Amino acid sequence: RCGISLPQRPRTVSVLRVTPQGVQPLSYKGDDGTSSNKRSIDIKYDWQTHRVTGVYEQTQVDLPLTPDVQDDSSVQVALMASLLHGQTPDHFSVLDKNSVREYRYAREGEETVKTPFGDVKAVIYSSRRANSPRVNRYWCAPERGFIPLRVQQNKDKDVEWAMEIQSLTR
């Protein structure tokens, strides 16, 4: 659940596989929760031909596929998988319509997060794109498989949006 009230309820689904080399997205679908298709996403990742194809918000997509390309949903799993292997990734490339954006990742510190299931120790990681005023922060719980307990986007010093975990079922 999102910790803010939104007039639209975006939905995204990434289908992926986790391999010894990392997370490989297979498909990415999404919409904004309305009947409009202006914000619809339907992407396929072809790891045999190394191409990403489909439609992303009314833009045709046809790009080369490299091992570090992720989408907005799969990148969170890729971060967790890297952390589980004892590595902090230094970057991921994230699909954005018919291009990719490179994000740099860094460990920022530790904090105890109050959750509905008690206080949980978290390590804070940030991601940012070069020349952007926005920073995404992830409070990941090492004792819980690095699941993000909180995710927040800031623009300069202002919080643009935040999500907090409501429940965890294994």
DSSP file with accessible surface (Angstrom, degrees, kcal/mol):
  #  RESIDUE AA STRUCTURE BP1 BP2  ACC     N-H-->O    O-->H-N    N-H-->O    O-->H-N    TCO  KAPPA ALPHA  PHI   PSI    X-CA   Y-CA   Z-CA
    1    1 A R              0   0  231      0, 0.0   163,-0.6     0, 0.0     2,-0.3   0.000 360.0 360.0 360.0 145.5    0.0    0.0    0.0
    2    2 A C  B     -A  163   0A  53    161,-0.2   161,-0.2     2,-0.1     4,-0.1  -0.649 360.0-139.5 -87.7 141.0    1.1    3.5   -0.7
    3    3 A G  S    S+     0   0   55    159,-1.0     2,-0.3    -2,-0.3   160,-0.1   0.335  82.5  63.7 -82.4   7.4    1.3    5.9    2.2
    4    4 A I  S    S-     0   0   65    158,-0.2     2,-0.5     2,-0.0    -2,-0.1  -0.892  86.0-112.2-128.1 160.0   -0.2    8.8    0.2
    5    5 A S        -     0   0  117     -2,-0.3    -2,-0.1     2,-0.0     3,-0.0  -0.814  35.0-171.1 -92.9 126.3   -3.6    9.3   -1.4
    6    6 A L        -     0   0   63     -2,-0.5    -4,-0.0     1,-0.1    -2,-0.0  -0.936  29.1-140.6-118.4 141.6   -3.5    9.4   -5.2
    7    7 A P  S    S+     0   0  136      0, 0.0     2,-0.3     0, 0.0    -1,-0.1   0.821  96.7  41.8 -67.6 -27.0   -6.3   10.4   -7.5
    8    8 A Q  S    S-     0   0   86     -3,-0.0    25,-0.2    26,-0.0    26,-0.0  -0.858  77.5-141.7-116.0 153.8   -5.1    7.5   -9.8
    9    9 A R        -     0   0  187     23,-0.8    22,-0.1    -2,-0.3     2,-0.0  -0.807  20.6-155.5-117.1  88.4   -4.1    4.1   -8.7
   10   10 A P        -     0   0   82      0, 0.0     2,-0.4     0, 0.0    22,-0.2  -0.357   8.1-164.8 -65.2 144.5   -1.2    3.0  -10.9
   11   11 A R  E     +H   31   0B 142     20,-2.8    20,-2.1     2,-0.0     2,-0.4  -0.999   9.7 175.7-130.5 131.7   -0.6   -0.8  -11.2
   12   12 A T  E     -H   30   0B  64     -2,-0.4     2,-0.4    18,-0.2    18,-0.2  -0.988   9.0-168.3-133.6 149.1    2.5   -2.4  -12.6
   13   13 A V  E     -H   29   0B  91     16,-2.8    16,-2.5    -2,-0.4     2,-0.5  -0.987   1.7-168.8-137.4 123.8    3.5   -6.0  -12.9
   14   14 A S  E     -H   28   0B  28     -2,-0.4     2,-0.5    14,-0.2    14,-0.2  -0.960   6.7-159.4-109.8 129.9    7.0   -7.3  -13.7
   15   15 A V  E     +H   27   0B  74     12,-2.3    11,-3.8    -2,-0.5    12,-1.7  -0.931  31.7 154.6-102.2 131.2    7.6  -10.9  -14.5
   16   16 A L  E     -H   25   0B  49     -2,-0.5     2,-0.4     9,-0.3     7,-0.0  -0.934  36.6-134.6-149.2 168.5   11.2  -11.8  -14.0
   17   17 A R  E     -H   24   0B 110      7,-2.2     7,-3.3    -2,-0.3     2,-0.6  -0.981  16.3-137.7-130.0 146.2   13.6  -14.6  -13.3
   18   18 A V  E     +H   23   0B  86     -2,-0.4     5,-0.2     5,-0.2    -2,-0.0  -0.916  30.2 173.9-103.5 122.4   16.5  -14.6  -10.8
   19   19 A T  E >   -H   22   0B  26      3,-2.8     3,-1.6    -2,-0.6    -2,-0.0  -0.740  50.2 -98.3-119.6 169.3   19.7  -16.1  -12.2
   20   20 A P  T 3  S+     0   0  121      0, 0.0     3,-0.1     0, 0.0    -1,-0.0   0.800 126.5  54.3 -58.8 -23.1   23.2  -16.4  -10.8
   21   21 A Q  T 3  S-     0   0  163      1,-0.3     2,-0.3     3,-0.0    -3,-0.0   0.592 123.3 -93.8 -86.2 -10.8   24.0  -13.4  -13.1
   22   22 A G  E <   -H   19   0B  27     -3,-1.6    -3,-2.8     2,-0.0     2,-0.4  -0.858  63.7 -23.4 132.6-167.2   21.2  -11.3  -11.6
   23   23 A V  E     -H   18   0B   7     -2,-0.3    -5,-0.2    -5,-0.2    55,-0.0  -0.686  48.9-166.8 -86.6 129.3   17.6  -10.4  -12.2
   24   24 A Q  E     -H   17   0B  40     -7,-3.3    -7,-2.2    -2,-0.4     2,-0.1  -0.942  13.1-144.7-116.8 107.5   16.3  -10.7  -15.8
   25   25 A P  E     -H   16   0B   0      0, 0.0    -9,-0.3     0, 0.0     3,-0.1  -0.455  15.9-176.5 -66.6 145.2   12.9   -9.1  -16.4
   26   26 A L  E     -     0   0B  52    -11,-3.8    19,-2.4     1,-0.5     2,-0.3   0.689  65.8  -3.7-111.1 -36.1   10.8  -11.0  -18.9
   27   27 A S  E     -HI  15  44B  20    -12,-1.7   -12,-2.3    17,-0.2    -1,-0.5  -0.983  53.4-159.8-155.3 158.7    7.8   -8.6  -19.2
   28   28 A Y  E     +HI  14  43B   4     15,-2.0    15,-2.9    -2,-0.3     2,-0.3  -0.970  15.3 174.3-144.5 121.2    6.5   -5.4  -17.7
   29   29 A K  E     +HI  13  42B  98    -16,-2.5   -16,-2.8    -2,-0.4     2,-0.3  -0.963   8.7 153.5-128.5 148.2    2.9   -4.3  -17.8
   30   30 A G  E     -HI  12  41B  11     11,-2.0    11,-2.7    -2,-0.3     2,-0.3  -0.991  17.0-178.2-165.8 161.5    1.2   -1.3  -16.3
   31   31 A D  E     -H   11   0B  51    -20,-2.1   -20,-2.8    -2,-0.3     9,-0.1  -0.951  37.6-114.9-154.2 170.9   -1.7    1.2  -16.3
   32   32 A D        -     0   0    9      4,-0.3   -23,-0.8    -2,-0.3     3,-0.1   0.324  57.7-103.4 -95.2   8.2   -2.8    4.2  -14.3
   33   33 A G  S    S+     0   0   37      1,-0.3     2,-0.2   -25,-0.2    -1,-0.0   0.527  90.8 102.1  84.7   5.3   -6.0    2.6  -13.1
   34   34 A T  S    S-     0   0   62      2,-0.2    -1,-0.3     1,-0.0    -2,-0.2  -0.624  86.1-107.7-111.6 176.0   -8.2    4.5  -15.5
   35   35 A S  S    S+     0   0  134     -2,-0.2     2,-0.1    -3,-0.1    -1,-0.0   0.634  89.2 101.5 -79.1 -10.5   -9.9    3.5  -18.8
   36   36 A S        -     0   0   43      1,-0.1    -4,-0.3     3,-0.0     3,-0.3  -0.414  61.2-154.6 -72.2 147.8   -7.4    5.6  -20.7
   37   37 A N    >   +     0   0  103      1,-0.1     3,-1.4     2,-0.1    21,-0.3   0.305  69.0 103.6-103.2  10.7   -4.4    3.9  -22.4
   38   38 A K  T 3  S+     0   0  136      1,-0.3    -1,-0.1    19,-0.1    -7,-0.0   0.809  91.5  33.3 -61.8 -30.3   -2.2    7.0  -22.4
   39   39 A R  T 3  S+     0   0  125     -3,-0.3    -1,-0.3    18,-0.1     2,-0.1   0.174  91.1 128.7-112.5  18.1   -0.2    5.6  -19.5
   40   40 A S    <   -     0   0   39     -3,-1.4    17,-2.8    -9,-0.1    18,-0.5  -0.458  38.9-162.3 -75.9 147.7   -0.4    1.9  -20.4
   41   41 A I  E     +IJ  30  56B  14    -11,-2.7   -11,-2.0    15,-0.2     2,-0.3  -0.996  18.6 167.3-131.6 133.3    2.8   -0.2  -20.6
   42   42 A D  E     +IJ  29  55B  72     13,-3.0    13,-2.1    -2,-0.4     2,-0.4  -0.767  19.0 165.8-146.2  96.4    3.2   -3.6  -22.3
   43   43 A I  E     -IJ  28  54B   0    -15,-2.9   -15,-2.0    -2,-0.3     2,-0.4  -0.909  19.8-161.8-119.0 142.8    6.9   -4.5  -22.7
   44   44 A K  E     -IJ  27  53B  96      9,-3.0     9,-2.4    -2,-0.4     2,-0.5  -0.973   7.9-152.0-122.6 137.9    8.7   -7.8  -23.5
   45   45 A Y  E     - J   0  52B  13    -19,-2.4     2,-0.7    -2,-0.4     7,-0.2  -0.948   7.9-163.8-107.4 120.4   12.3   -8.6  -22.8
   46   46 A D  E  >> - J   0  51B  63      5,-2.9     5,-1.5    -2,-0.5     4,-1.2  -0.888   8.6-177.8-108.2 103.5   13.8  -11.1  -25.3
   47   47 A W  T  45S+     0   0   25     -2,-0.7    -1,-0.1     1,-0.2     5,-0.1   0.636  80.3  57.9 -78.8 -13.1   17.0  -12.5  -23.8
   48   48 A Q  T  45S+     0   0  181      1,-0.1    -1,-0.2     3,-0.1    -2,-0.0   0.893 120.5  26.3 -80.3 -41.9   17.8  -14.7  -26.9
   49   49 A T  T  45S-     0   0   84      2,-0.1    -2,-0.2    15,-0.0    -1,-0.1   0.508 104.2-128.5 -95.3  -8.0   17.8  -11.7  -29.3
   50   50 A H  T  <5 +     0   0  102     -4,-1.2    15,-2.6     1,-0.2     2,-0.3   0.918  62.5 131.1  58.2  51.3   18.8   -9.2  -26.7
   51   51 A R  E   < -JK  46  64B  86     -5,-1.5    -5,-2.9    13,-0.3     2,-0.5  -0.976  49.4-150.6-132.2 146.9   15.9   -6.8  -27.5
   52   52 A V  E     +JK  45  63B   1     11,-2.7    11,-2.5    -2,-0.3     2,-0.3  -0.980  31.7 169.0-111.0 125.2   13.3   -4.9  -25.5
   53   53 A T  E     +JK  44  62B  58     -9,-2.4    -9,-3.0    -2,-0.5     2,-0.3  -0.930  18.5  69.6-137.1 160.2   10.1   -4.3  -27.5
   54   54 A G  E    S-JK  43  61B  21      7,-1.6     7,-3.2    -2,-0.3     2,-0.4  -0.963  75.7 -50.2 139.6-152.5    6.5   -3.2  -26.9
   55   55 A V  E     -JK  42  60B  53    -13,-2.1   -13,-3.0    -2,-0.3     2,-0.5  -0.990  36.5-173.9-129.1 131.5    4.6    0.0  -26.1
   56   56 A Y  E >  S-JK  41  59B  10      3,-2.7     3,-1.3    -2,-0.4   -15,-0.2  -0.945  77.5 -30.0-128.5 105.3    5.4    2.3  -23.2
   57   57 A E  T 3  S-     0   0   34    -17,-2.8   -16,-0.1    -2,-0.5    -1,-0.1   0.936 126.1 -45.4  49.3  55.9    2.8    5.1  -22.7
   58   58 A Q  T 3  S+     0   0  120    -18,-0.5     2,-0.5   -21,-0.3    -1,-0.3   0.562 115.6 117.6  67.2  12.9    2.0    5.3  -26.4
   59   59 A T  E <   -K   56   0B  49     -3,-1.3    -3,-2.7     2,-0.0    -1,-0.2  -0.938  66.8-125.5-110.3 126.5    5.6    5.2  -27.4
   60   60 A Q  E     -K   55   0B 138     -2,-0.5     2,-0.4    -5,-0.2    -5,-0.2  -0.506  27.3-151.8 -66.9 137.2    6.9    2.3  -29.5
   61   61 A V  E     +K   54   0B   4     -7,-3.2    -7,-1.6    -2,-0.2     2,-0.2  -0.944  31.6 151.2-117.3 130.7    9.9    0.6  -27.8
   62   62 A D  E     +K   53   0B  89     -2,-0.4    -9,-0.2    -9,-0.2    -2,-0.0  -0.709  24.3 149.2-155.3  98.5   12.6   -1.3  -29.6
   63   63 A L  E     -K   52   0B  28    -11,-2.5   -11,-2.7    -2,-0.2     2,-0.1  -0.933  50.7 -96.4-131.7 155.8   16.0   -1.2  -27.8
   64   64 A P  E     -K   51   0B  85      0, 0.0     2,-0.6     0, 0.0   -13,-0.3  -0.449  40.7-132.7 -67.0 144.4   19.1   -3.4  -27.3
   65   65 A L        -     0   0    7    -15,-2.6   -20,-0.0   -19,-0.2     0, 0.0  -0.913  26.3-179.2-106.8 118.1   18.8   -5.4  -24.1
   66   66 A T    >   -     0   0   62     -2,-0.6     3,-2.0    27,-0.0    27,-0.1  -0.782  41.5-104.0-111.6 161.3   21.9   -5.4  -21.8
   67   67 A P  T 3  S+     0   0  111      0, 0.0   -44,-0.1     0, 0.0    -1,-0.0   0.740 116.7  52.9 -59.8 -23.3   22.2   -7.3  -18.5
   68   68 A D  T 3  S+     0   0   41     24,-0.1    25,-1.9   -44,-0.1     2,-0.3   0.447  79.4 116.0 -95.3   5.8   21.7   -4.3  -16.3
   69   69 A V  E <   +b   93   0A   4     -3,-2.0     2,-0.3    23,-0.2    25,-0.2  -0.575  37.0 159.0 -78.6 129.1   18.4   -3.1  -17.9
   70   70 A Q  E     -b   94   0A   4     23,-2.9    25,-3.0    -2,-0.3     2,-0.2  -0.805  32.1-125.6-133.1 175.7   15.5   -3.2  -15.5
   71   71 A D     >  -     0   0    0     -2,-0.3     4,-2.2    23,-0.2     5,-0.2  -0.679  43.9 -86.3-117.0 178.7   12.1   -1.5  -15.2
   72   72 A D  T  4 S+     0   0   67     23,-0.2     4,-0.3    -2,-0.2   -58,-0.0   0.787 127.5  36.3 -59.4 -28.7   10.6    0.4  -12.3
   73   73 A S  T >> S+     0   0   30      2,-0.1     3,-0.9     1,-0.1     4,-0.9   0.894 116.0  49.1 -89.5 -46.9    9.3   -2.8  -10.6
   74   74 A S  H 3> S+     0   0    0      1,-0.2     4,-2.7     2,-0.2     5,-0.2   0.807  98.9  69.0 -67.2 -24.9   12.1   -5.3  -11.4
   75   75 A V  H 3X S+     0   0    5     -4,-2.2     4,-2.3     1,-0.2    -1,-0.2   0.860  95.4  55.4 -64.4 -30.6   14.8   -2.9  -10.2
   76   76 A Q  H <> S+     0   0   60     -3,-0.9     4,-2.1    -4,-0.3    -1,-0.2   0.915 110.2  44.8 -67.7 -38.2   13.6   -3.2   -6.6
   77   77 A V  H  X S+     0   0   47     -4,-0.9     4,-2.9     2,-0.2    -2,-0.2   0.901 111.2  54.3 -70.0 -37.9   14.0   -7.0   -6.8
   78   78 A A  H  X S+     0   0    3     -4,-2.7     4,-2.3     2,-0.2    -2,-0.2   0.903 107.9  50.2 -62.6 -39.5   17.4   -6.5   -8.5
   79   79 A L  H  X S+     0   0    2     -4,-2.3     4,-2.4     2,-0.2    -2,-0.2   0.956 112.2  46.8 -62.5 -48.1   18.5   -4.3   -5.6
   80   80 A M  H  X S+     0   0   38     -4,-2.1     4,-2.6     1,-0.2    -2,-0.2   0.914 111.6  51.4 -60.7 -42.8   17.3   -6.9   -3.0
   81   81 A A  H  X S+     0   0   13     -4,-2.9     4,-1.2     2,-0.2    -1,-0.2   0.917 110.5  48.5 -62.9 -42.2   19.0   -9.8   -5.0
   82   82 A S  H  <>S+     0   0   24     -4,-2.3     5,-2.5    -5,-0.2     3,-0.5   0.934 112.2  48.6 -61.5 -45.9   22.3   -7.9   -5.1
   83   83 A L  H ><5S+     0   0    7     -4,-2.4     3,-1.9     1,-0.2    -2,-0.2   0.890 106.6  56.2 -64.2 -37.8   22.2   -7.1   -1.4
   84   84 A L  H 3<5S+     0   0  106     -4,-2.6    -1,-0.2     1,-0.3    -2,-0.2   0.796 105.4  53.1 -63.3 -27.0   21.4  -10.7   -0.6
   85   85 A H  T 3<5S-     0   0  125     -4,-1.2    -1,-0.3    -3,-0.5    -2,-0.2   0.234 124.7-105.2 -90.9  11.2   24.6  -11.6   -2.4
   86   86 A G  T < 5S+     0   0   73     -3,-1.9     2,-0.4     1,-0.2    -3,-0.2   0.697  83.7 118.4  77.4  19.0   26.6   -9.2   -0.2
   87   87 A Q      < -     0   0  121     -5,-2.5    -1,-0.2    -6,-0.2    -2,-0.2  -0.951  54.8-149.9-121.3 137.9   26.9   -6.6   -3.0
   88   88 A T        -     0   0   64     -2,-0.4    19,-0.1    -3,-0.1    17,-0.1  -0.936  31.7-129.3 -98.0 116.9   25.7   -3.0   -3.1
   89   89 A P        -     0   0   15      0, 0.0     3,-0.1     0, 0.0    16,-0.1  -0.377   9.8-153.1 -65.0 145.5   25.1   -2.3   -6.8
   90   90 A D  S    S-     0   0   96      1,-0.3    15,-2.0    14,-0.1     2,-0.3   0.731  71.7  -5.7 -90.8 -21.5   26.7    0.8   -8.1
   91   91 A H  E     - C   0 104A  50     13,-0.3     2,-0.3    36,-0.1    -1,-0.3  -0.993  49.4-164.7-163.0 159.5   24.2    1.3  -10.9
   92   92 A F  E     - C   0 103A  18     11,-1.7    11,-2.9    -2,-0.3     2,-0.5  -0.973  23.3-131.6-138.6 150.5   21.2    0.0  -12.8
   93   93 A S  E     -bC  69 102A  11    -25,-1.9   -23,-2.9    -2,-0.3     2,-0.5  -0.911  25.9-158.1-101.1 126.9   19.7    1.1  -16.2
   94   94 A V  E     -bC  70 101A   4      7,-3.2     7,-2.6    -2,-0.5   -23,-0.2  -0.921  18.6-115.7-114.8 129.5   16.0    1.6  -16.0
   95   95 A L  E     + C   0 100A   0    -25,-3.0     2,-0.3    -2,-0.5     5,-0.2  -0.337  32.5 176.8 -61.3 134.3   13.7    1.5  -19.0
   96   96 A D  E >   - C   0  99A  45      3,-3.1     3,-0.8     1,-0.2     2,-0.1  -0.803  60.3 -65.0-143.5  96.7   11.9    4.8  -19.7
   97   97 A K  T 3  S-     0   0   80     -2,-0.3    -1,-0.2     1,-0.2     2,-0.1  -0.384 119.3 -12.1  54.4-124.4    9.8    4.7  -22.8
   98   98 A N  T 3  S+     0   0   73    -42,-0.1     2,-0.3    -3,-0.1    -1,-0.2  -0.149 133.4  51.3 -99.8  41.2   12.2    4.2  -25.8
   99   99 A S  E <  S-C   96   0A  57     -3,-0.8    -3,-3.1    -2,-0.1     2,-0.4  -0.934  74.9-121.5-154.5 175.7   15.3    4.9  -23.8
  100  100 A V  E     -C   95   0A  69     -2,-0.3     2,-0.4    -5,-0.2    -5,-0.2  -0.961  14.1-149.0-126.7 147.6   17.1    3.9  -20.6
  101  101 A R  E     -C   94   0A  41     -7,-2.6    -7,-3.2    -2,-0.4     2,-0.5  -0.944  16.0-134.3-112.9 137.5   18.1    6.1  -17.6
  102  102 A E  E     -C   93   0A  83     -2,-0.4    28,-0.6    -9,-0.2     2,-0.4  -0.808  19.7-165.7 -95.5 129.6   21.2    5.2  -15.6
  103  103 A Y  E     -CD  92 129A  29    -11,-2.9   -11,-1.7    -2,-0.5     2,-0.4  -0.952  10.6-143.6-115.0 134.2   20.8    5.4  -11.8
  104  104 A R  E     -CD  91 128A 123     24,-2.9    24,-1.8    -2,-0.4     2,-0.3  -0.789  16.6-153.4 -94.1 137.0   23.7    5.4   -9.4
  105  105 A Y  E     + D   0 127A  18    -15,-2.0     2,-0.3    -2,-0.4    22,-0.2  -0.862  17.3 169.6-113.6 146.7   23.2    3.5   -6.1
  106  106 A A  E     - D   0 126A  46     20,-1.8    20,-2.9    -2,-0.3     2,-0.4  -0.991  36.3-114.2-152.8 149.4   24.9    4.1   -2.7
  107  107 A R  E     - D   0 125A 124     -2,-0.3    18,-0.3    18,-0.2     3,-0.1  -0.727  29.9-179.8 -82.6 132.2   24.6    3.1    0.9
  108  108 A E  E     -     0   0A  81     16,-3.4     2,-0.3    -2,-0.4    17,-0.2   0.592  46.5 -79.5-110.4 -17.2   23.6    6.1    3.1
  109  109 A G  E     - D   0 124A  25     15,-1.1    15,-3.0     2,-0.0    -1,-0.3  -0.977  47.0 -70.5 150.8-163.8   23.3    4.7    6.6
  110  110 A E  E     + D   0 123A 136     -2,-0.3     2,-0.3    13,-0.3    13,-0.2  -0.932  37.2 168.7-132.0 154.5   21.2    2.7    9.0
  111  111 A E  E     - D   0 122A  86     11,-2.4    11,-2.5    -2,-0.3     2,-0.5  -0.969  34.6-118.0-161.0 148.4   17.9    3.4   10.8
  112  112 A T  E     - D   0 121A  79     -2,-0.3     2,-0.5     9,-0.2     9,-0.2  -0.828  33.1-153.5 -91.5 128.7   15.3    1.5   12.9
  113  113 A V  E     - D   0 120A   3      7,-3.2     7,-2.5    -2,-0.5     2,-0.5  -0.892  10.9-132.7-107.8 131.1   11.9    1.7   11.1
  114  114 A K  E     + D   0 119A 151     -2,-0.5     5,-0.2     5,-0.2    -2,-0.0  -0.709  37.0 171.7 -79.4 124.5    8.6    1.4   13.0
  115  115 A T  E >   - D   0 118A  21      3,-1.4     3,-1.9    -2,-0.5    51,-0.1  -0.833  50.8-100.3-126.9 168.3    6.4   -1.0   11.1
  116  116 A P  T 3  S+     0   0   89      0, 0.0     3,-0.1     0, 0.0    50,-0.1   0.724 125.3  50.0 -61.7 -18.0    3.0   -2.7   11.9
  117  117 A F  T 3  S-     0   0   62      1,-0.4     2,-0.1     3,-0.0    49,-0.0   0.076 125.6 -83.6-109.8  25.6    5.1   -5.8   12.9
  118  118 A G  E <   -D  115   0A  33     -3,-1.9    -3,-1.4     2,-0.1    -1,-0.4  -0.432  67.2 -34.5 109.1 178.6    7.5   -4.0   15.2
  119  119 A D  E     -D  114   0A 103     -5,-0.2     2,-0.4    -2,-0.1    -5,-0.2  -0.636  59.7-170.8 -77.5 131.8   10.7   -2.0   15.1
  120  120 A V  E     -D  113   0A   7     -7,-2.5    -7,-3.2    -2,-0.4     2,-0.2  -0.991  22.6-123.2-130.2 132.0   13.0   -3.3   12.3
  121  121 A K  E     -D  112   0A 137     -2,-0.4    22,-0.4    -9,-0.2     2,-0.3  -0.529  36.8-175.1 -72.0 136.7   16.6   -2.4   11.6
  122  122 A A  E     -D  111   0A   3    -11,-2.5   -11,-2.4    -2,-0.2     2,-0.4  -0.953  25.2-139.5-135.2 152.4   17.1   -1.1    8.1
  123  123 A V  E     -DE 110 140A  10     17,-3.0    17,-2.8    -2,-0.3     2,-0.5  -0.935  26.5-135.0-107.5 133.9   20.0   -0.1    5.9
  124  124 A I  E     -DE 109 139A  15    -15,-3.0   -16,-3.4    -2,-0.4   -15,-1.1  -0.803  23.7-178.7 -97.0 126.4   19.2    3.0    3.7
  125  125 A Y  E     -DE 107 138A   7     13,-2.4    13,-2.9    -2,-0.5     2,-0.3  -0.939   8.9-156.3-119.3 145.1   20.2    2.9    0.0
  126  126 A S  E     -DE 106 137A   4    -20,-2.9   -20,-1.8    -2,-0.4     2,-0.4  -0.874   5.6-164.0-119.4 154.2   19.8    5.8   -2.4
  127  127 A S  E     +DE 105 136A   1      9,-2.5     9,-2.5    -2,-0.3     2,-0.3  -0.996  15.0 169.0-133.5 141.1   19.5    5.9   -6.2
  128  128 A R  E     -DE 104 135A 102    -24,-1.8   -24,-2.9    -2,-0.4     2,-0.3  -0.995  28.3-130.9-151.1 149.8   19.8    9.0   -8.3
  129  129 A R  E >   -D  103   0A  94      5,-0.5     3,-1.6    -2,-0.3   -26,-0.2  -0.770  44.1 -93.4 -97.2 143.3   20.2    9.9  -11.9
  130  130 A A  T 3  S+     0   0   79    -28,-0.6    -1,-0.1    -2,-0.3   -28,-0.1  -0.262 108.2   8.8 -55.9 139.1   22.9   12.3  -13.0
  131  131 A N  T 3  S+     0   0  176      1,-0.2    -1,-0.3     2,-0.0    -3,-0.0   0.702 100.3 123.6  63.0  23.1   21.8   16.0  -13.2
  132  132 A S    <   -     0   0   27     -3,-1.6    -1,-0.2     2,-0.1    -3,-0.0  -0.934  58.0-148.2-113.2 141.1   18.4   15.2  -11.5
  133  133 A P  S    S+     0   0   56      0, 0.0    23,-2.4     0, 0.0     2,-0.3   0.544  73.6  96.1 -80.1  -3.7   17.2   16.9   -8.3
  134  134 A R  E     - F   0 155A  87     21,-0.2    -5,-0.5    -5,-0.1     2,-0.4  -0.679  50.7-175.4 -93.1 142.4   15.3   13.7   -7.4
  135  135 A V  E     -EF 128 154A  17     19,-2.5    19,-2.7    -2,-0.3     2,-0.4  -1.000  11.8-152.9-133.2 130.3   16.6   11.0   -5.0
  136  136 A N  E     -EF 127 153A  21     -9,-2.5    -9,-2.5    -2,-0.4     2,-0.4  -0.887  13.6-163.8 -98.7 136.4   14.9    7.7   -4.3
  137  137 A R  E     -EF 126 152A  55     15,-2.8    15,-2.2    -2,-0.4     2,-0.5  -0.969   4.8-162.9-123.4 140.6   15.7    6.1   -0.9
  138  138 A Y  E     -EF 125 151A  11    -13,-2.9   -13,-2.4    -2,-0.4     2,-0.9  -0.987  10.0-154.7-123.4 122.6   15.0    2.5    0.1
  139  139 A W  E     -EF 124 150A  15     11,-2.8    10,-3.6    -2,-0.5    11,-0.9  -0.851  26.4-170.3 -95.5 100.4   15.0    1.4    3.8
  140  140 A C  E     -EF 123 148A   0    -17,-2.8   -17,-3.0    -2,-0.9     7,-0.1  -0.802  18.1-138.7-102.8 135.9   15.9   -2.3    3.4
  141  141 A A  E > > - F   0 147A   0      6,-2.0     5,-2.7    -2,-0.4     3,-1.6  -0.796   9.5-166.7 -97.0 104.9   15.7   -4.8    6.2
  142  142 A P  G > 5S+     0   0   54      0, 0.0     3,-1.3     0, 0.0    -1,-0.2   0.886  90.1  54.9 -57.2 -38.2   18.7   -7.2    6.2
  143  143 A E  G 3 5S+     0   0  155    -22,-0.4   -21,-0.1     1,-0.3    -2,-0.0   0.594 109.9  48.3 -73.2  -8.2   17.0   -9.6    8.7
  144  144 A R  G X 5S-     0   0   83     -3,-1.6     3,-0.9     3,-0.1    -1,-0.3  -0.129 131.2 -85.6-121.0  31.0   14.0   -9.8    6.3
  145  145 A G  T < 5S-     0   0   24     -3,-1.3   -61,-0.2     1,-0.2    -2,-0.1   0.765  76.6 -69.8  74.5  22.9   15.8  -10.5    3.0
  146  146 A F  T 3 <S+     0   0   33     -5,-2.7    -1,-0.2     1,-0.2   -63,-0.1   0.705  79.3 169.9  65.2  23.9   16.4   -6.8    2.3
  147  147 A I  E <   -F  141   0A  43     -3,-0.9    -6,-2.0    -6,-0.6     2,-0.4  -0.402  42.5-108.5 -61.0 136.1   12.7   -6.2    1.7
  148  148 A P  E     -F  140   0A  24      0, 0.0    -8,-0.3     0, 0.0     3,-0.1  -0.581  33.5-176.5 -70.8 123.5   12.1   -2.4    1.4
  149  149 A L  E    S+     0   0A   2    -10,-3.6    16,-2.8    -2,-0.4     2,-0.3   0.736  75.4  12.1 -85.8 -29.1   10.2   -1.3    4.5
  150  150 A R  E     -FG 139 164A  39    -11,-0.9   -11,-2.8    14,-0.2     2,-0.4  -0.990  61.7-170.3-147.9 142.9    9.9    2.3    3.2
  151  151 A V  E     +FG 138 163A   7     12,-2.3    12,-3.0    -2,-0.3     2,-0.4  -0.998  15.2 176.6-134.0 135.6   10.6    3.9   -0.2
  152  152 A Q  E     -FG 137 162A  39    -15,-2.2   -15,-2.8    -2,-0.4     2,-0.5  -1.000  19.8-152.3-143.7 139.1   10.6    7.6   -0.6
  153  153 A Q  E     -FG 136 161A  30      8,-2.6     7,-3.0    -2,-0.4     8,-1.3  -0.964  16.3-171.1-112.8 128.9   11.3   10.1   -3.4
  154  154 A N  E     -FG 135 159A  19    -19,-2.7   -19,-2.5    -2,-0.5     2,-0.5  -0.921  15.8-157.2-114.7 144.0   12.6   13.5   -2.6
  155  155 A K  E >  S-FG 134 158A  78      3,-2.7     3,-2.2    -2,-0.4     2,-0.3  -0.987  77.6 -44.8-116.6 114.1   13.0   16.5   -5.0
  156  156 A D  T 3  S-     0   0  116    -23,-2.4   -21,-0.1    -2,-0.5    -2,-0.0  -0.477 125.8 -26.5  56.5-119.1   15.6   18.7   -3.4
  157  157 A K  T 3  S+     0   0  192     -2,-0.3     2,-0.4    -3,-0.1    -1,-0.3   0.479 119.0  97.1-100.8  -2.4   14.5   18.7    0.3
  158  158 A D  E <  S- G   0 155A 120     -3,-2.2    -3,-2.7     1,-0.0     2,-0.5  -0.711  73.0-127.7 -93.3 137.3   10.7   18.0   -0.4
  159  159 A V  E     - G   0 154A  82     -2,-0.4    -5,-0.3    -5,-0.2     3,-0.1  -0.704  23.4-177.4 -79.0 120.8    9.2   14.6   -0.2
  160  160 A E  E     -     0   0A  76     -7,-3.0     2,-0.3    -2,-0.5    -1,-0.2   0.828  67.0 -18.2 -86.3 -40.6    7.3   13.9   -3.5
  161  161 A W  E     - G   0 153A  71     -8,-1.3    -8,-2.6     2,-0.0    -1,-0.4  -0.972  59.4-166.5-159.6 159.3    5.9   10.5   -2.5
  162  162 A A  E     - G   0 152A  17     -2,-0.3  -159,-1.0   -10,-0.2     2,-0.4  -0.990   4.2-161.4-149.7 148.3    6.5    7.8    0.1
  163  163 A M  E     -AG   2 151A  61    -12,-3.0   -12,-2.3    -2,-0.3     2,-0.4  -0.985   7.9-167.9-128.9 142.4    5.4    4.2    0.6
  164  164 A E  E     - G   0 150A  82   -163,-0.6   -14,-0.2    -2,-0.4   -15,-0.1  -0.989  30.4-103.9-131.3 144.0    5.6    2.2    3.8
  165  165 A I        -     0   0   27    -16,-2.8     3,-0.1    -2,-0.4   -16,-0.1  -0.338  29.8-178.0 -65.4 137.8    5.1   -1.6    4.3
  166  166 A Q        -     0   0   87      1,-0.4     2,-0.3   -51,-0.1    -1,-0.1   0.676  66.3  -6.1-105.3 -33.4    1.8   -2.5    5.8
  167  167 A S        -     0   0   86      2,-0.0    -1,-0.4   -51,-0.0     2,-0.4  -0.979  53.5-150.3-157.5 162.6    2.3   -6.3    6.0
  168  168 A L        -     0   0   50     -2,-0.3     2,-0.4    -3,-0.1    -3,-0.0  -0.960  13.6-177.9-143.2 121.2    4.7   -9.1    5.1
  169  169 A T              0   0  128     -2,-0.4    -2,-0.0     0, 0.0     0, 0.0  -0.978 360.0 360.0-121.2 131.7    3.7  -12.6    4.4
  170  170 A R              0   0  208     -2,-0.4    -2,-0.0     0, 0.0     0, 0.0  -0.900 360.0 360.0-115.2 360.0    6.1  -15.4    3.6
